[in-house]
Amino acid sequence: MAFPAERLRRLRRTEGLRALIRETRVEAGDLIYPLFVCPGRKVRKEIGSMPGQFNLSVDEAVAEAEEARALGLPGLILFGIPPQKDARGSGAYDPAGIVQEATRAIKKAAPELLVITDVCLCEYTDHGHCGVIEGETIANDASLELLARSAVSHARAGADIVAPSDMMDGRVGAIRRALDEAKLTDTPILSYAAKYASAFYGPFREAAQSTPRFGDRRSHQMDPGNAREALREVALDLEEGADMVMIKPALPYLDVLWRVRERFDVPLAAYHVSGEYAMLAAAAERSWIDRDRVMLESLTAIRRAGADVVVTYFAKEAARLLRRG
Ligand code: PBG
């Protein structure tokens, strides 16, 4: 059967028809909102390269959490900007650390909202690297213990999910063992399994003040040219005990997302990162593109490629727009 019997335009004629046969939808319930928590009170400092996103003190983060819940978002992912940084990133696993404090406050104010915590040392080390430094290199095995301690302290503070983003080898296993030893057997791990060494994280590093003092992250984050290697990363993280996996960034890596979706039957997340947000926000500010439409089209594409969950700075805005229909 072909033209003229077959006409694909028939089902595109009205919004009613289009909606009926739409294969992929984006709902508020799919979106996770990232927050950057900093010391102080009543602090709401806009991030220069991410207009509309802020560094927030704990009280302000609680207000954001309540708003997120009211908009129907399922949860947040928290990043911490500690009052002091040191060589071993001790703020990351301090039971009184900034993310631990924010987690307790948010879980108290909005218990049903999921709190996911990013587990990494880069925001907490004075050199800005994701692990401890030995000479010129990031020491893999010596970093694992600190990452595991961070995850346990987040879970003890009430985190619903811990999300290691450091890309050290063996960290998922180390975190799972530490959680289990601490009797936190029910805390799930969302691993940033395939995290690329991407220039799209630039605005995040301004927000989290985590730009490395020397060198870069190419000795642990993945080379942008590799997709098969992403499948190995995912397989290893699942073997080590990851409950969910994430691909990051999102739009430039939709093929990776799709390959992982095809190969593995586990919940899959994608991180629509800071640079992706910044590009879109900047172009929209100049009226070069339609912010709302490009935002929803981007989120739809990420879902269509296979993501169950999308971490995005647009979460609140998209939820508001989707509610209006
Ligand atoms: C590391 C971490 C980073 C992001 C999330 N977790 C930065 C990095 O690896 O340099 C980037 C997120 C974004 O760009 O939105 N803790």
Residues whose N, C-alpha, C, O or C-beta is under 5 A from the ligand:
A	BS01	PBG	C120 C122 S165 F200 Y201 F204 V273 S274 G275
